[in-house]
Amino acid sequence: MNKTKITFAFLIALAGIAFACNSFSFQTETDPWTAKQLMEPADLAKIINDPASAKPIIFGIGFGGGIKGAIDLGPTKENATIEKLKTELSKLPKDANIVIYCGCCPFVHCPNIRPAFKLLNEMKFTNHKLLNLSQNLKTDWIDKGYPVSVPAK
């Protein structure tokens, strides 16, 4: 192998390491969840639709309801709503099966999911997930025909 090829290969490897480090840094500084803590909408819909499945406790932490069986608290970007969530969580065992969702907008812009997930981490919950509504509730849940709550009449 000549010197140019070795240098080029080294630079590509170095760029890959830098990219991986920057990606990792972005994940840990911005998002308090791991990839394993993201739940796919199809998986939650299957659980909700299966009468024999143990249901998670689902908290809607955004600007409106939507998912069948969810406890709708409101936007957790507001301190009063974070306090409501804290009160609800204090009633649960630390290993409770919890799913939170917002769905107001893509994750990168959502003002509600990070404060709520940070609270779950701070309160030392061990079995909590974020519903992976990467675009929004309409696109990633409603348009797919997944179970929605029925408004009271």
Stockholm file with secondary structure:
# STOCKHOLM 1.0

chainA/1-153         MNKTKITFAFLIALAGIAFACNSFSFQTETDPWTAKQLMEPADLAKIINDPASAKPIIFGIGFGGGIKGAIDLGPTKENATIEKLKTELSKLPKDANIVIYCGCCPFVHCPNIRPAFKLLNEMKFTNHKLLNLSQNLKTDWIDKGYPVSVPAK
#=GR chainA/1-153 SS CCHHHHHHHHHHHHHHHHHHHHHHHHHHHHCSSCGGGEECHHHHHHHHHCTTSCCCEEEECSSSCCBTTCEECCCTTSHHHHHHHHHHHHTSCTTCCEEEECCSSCGGGCSSHHHHHHHHHHTTCSSEEEECCSSCHHHHTGGGTCCBCCCCC
#=GC SS_cons         CCHHHHHHHHHHHHHHHHHHHHHHHHHHHHCSSCGGGEECHHHHHHHHHCTTSCCCEEEECSSSCCBTTCEECCCTTSHHHHHHHHHHHHTSCTTCCEEEECCSSCGGGCSSHHHHHHHHHHTTCSSEEEECCSSCHHHHTGGGTCCBCCCCC
//
